[in-house]
Amino acid sequence: MHGILTAATTIISLIGFICMSAGRADIYCDAAYGSGYSFYGFVSMSDFLTGLINYIIFMLVLYEKIIFKFVPWKIWDLIWSGVWSFFYLVASILVIAQACRQGGNYAAGVFGFVAMGLHVAMAYFAFIAWKEERSGPGGVNGPQSTSTGPEYSAEKNSEQY
């Protein structure tokens, strides 16, 4: 599930960036709202690149071998998805609010909301996986030891002395 969602967000980010680039045809709107458009471009292209890197790390199983020994992969995935969900929420609202009747800008905003939804789903599944990992054997809430300690008996101790 993780690989599919990561690949989907990576592709949606690229499509959103292409739509945003196609929607920047009006020079007056670009001059007035260029900062919002640039922020969306930054978010979508940064998400594309980090998603591509995360996908490669996931597919080559590098997260188990070397990379994520200090920060668990599930925690990293949860934080990464949460941050990009917030960025896409802000950027998509900016683009749709300042679309200047350009279809590409509306499409970029819609793709931004789709990417945000995919990131929320990734964060949810990462949280569930992290919670199951913690409650499994050896986790924080793992099974308790069934063996009991040695029994104490006052009579046995008094006989020894």
Backbone hydrogen bonds, N-H to C=O, Kabsch-Sander energy under -0.5 kcal/mol:
donor,donor_aa,acceptor,acceptor_aa,energy
5,L,1,M,-2.3
6,T,2,H,-2.5
7,A,3,G,-2.4
8,A,4,I,-2.4
9,T,5,L,-2.6
10,T,6,T,-2.0
11,I,7,A,-2.3
12,I,8,A,-2.7
13,S,9,T,-2.2
14,L,10,T,-1.8
15,I,11,I,-2.4
16,G,12,I,-2.6
17,F,13,S,-2.1
18,I,14,L,-2.2
19,C,15,I,-2.5
20,M,16,G,-2.3
21,S,17,F,-2.3
22,A,18,I,-2.1
23,G,19,C,-1.6
24,R,21,S,-0.8
25,A,23,G,-0.9
26,D,23,G,-0.5
27,I,25,A,-0.6
30,D,26,D,-2.0
31,A,27,I,-1.8
32,A,28,Y,-1.9
33,Y,29,C,-3.2
34,G,30,D,-0.8
37,Y,33,Y,-1.8
38,S,34,G,-2.7
39,F,35,S,-2.1
40,Y,36,G,-2.0
41,G,37,Y,-2.4
42,F,38,S,-2.5
43,V,39,F,-2.7
44,S,40,Y,-2.9
45,M,41,G,-2.3
46,S,42,F,-2.5
47,D,43,V,-2.4
48,F,44,S,-2.0
49,L,45,M,-2.3
50,T,46,S,-2.7
51,G,47,D,-2.4
52,L,48,F,-2.1
53,I,49,L,-2.2
54,N,50,T,-2.8
55,Y,51,G,-2.5
56,I,52,L,-2.1
57,I,53,I,-2.5
58,F,54,N,-2.5
59,M,55,Y,-2.8
60,L,56,I,-2.2
61,V,58,F,-0.8
62,L,57,I,-1.9
63,Y,57,I,-0.8
64,E,61,V,-0.7
65,K,61,V,-0.8
66,I,62,L,-1.8
67,I,62,L,-1.5
68,F,63,Y,-0.5
69,K,66,I,-0.6
69,K,67,I,-0.9
76,W,72,P,-2.4
77,D,73,W,-2.8
78,L,74,K,-1.9
79,I,75,I,-2.6
80,W,76,W,-2.9
81,S,77,D,-2.4
82,G,78,L,-2.0
83,V,79,I,-2.5
84,W,80,W,-2.1
85,S,81,S,-1.9
86,F,82,G,-1.8
87,F,83,V,-2.4
88,Y,84,W,-2.5
89,L,85,S,-2.0
90,V,86,F,-2.2
91,A,87,F,-2.7
92,S,88,Y,-2.5
93,I,89,L,-1.9
94,L,90,V,-2.2
95,V,91,A,-2.3
96,I,92,S,-2.4
97,A,93,I,-2.3
98,Q,94,L,-1.6
99,A,96,I,-1.0
102,Q,99,A,-1.4
103,G,101,R,-0.6
106,Y,102,Q,-1.7
107,A,103,G,-2.6
108,A,104,G,-2.3
109,G,105,N,-2.2
110,V,106,Y,-2.2
111,F,107,A,-2.7
112,G,108,A,-2.1
113,F,109,G,-2.1
114,V,110,V,-2.2
115,A,111,F,-2.5
116,M,112,G,-2.2
117,G,113,F,-2.3
118,L,114,V,-2.3
119,H,115,A,-2.3
120,V,116,M,-2.3
121,A,117,G,-2.2
122,M,118,L,-2.3
123,A,119,H,-2.5
124,Y,120,V,-2.4
125,F,121,A,-2.6
126,A,122,M,-2.4
127,F,123,A,-2.3
128,I,124,Y,-2.4
129,A,125,F,-2.4
130,W,126,A,-2.4
131,K,127,F,-2.6
132,E,128,I,-2.4
133,E,129,A,-2.1
134,R,130,W,-2.0
135,S,131,K,-1.6
136,G,132,E,-0.8
139,G,136,G,-2.2
140,V,134,R,-0.5
141,N,134,R,-1.3
142,G,139,G,-1.1
153,S,151,E,-0.5
157,N,153,S,-1.8
158,S,154,A,-1.9
159,E,155,E,-1.4
160,Q,156,K,-1.0
161,Y,157,N,-0.8
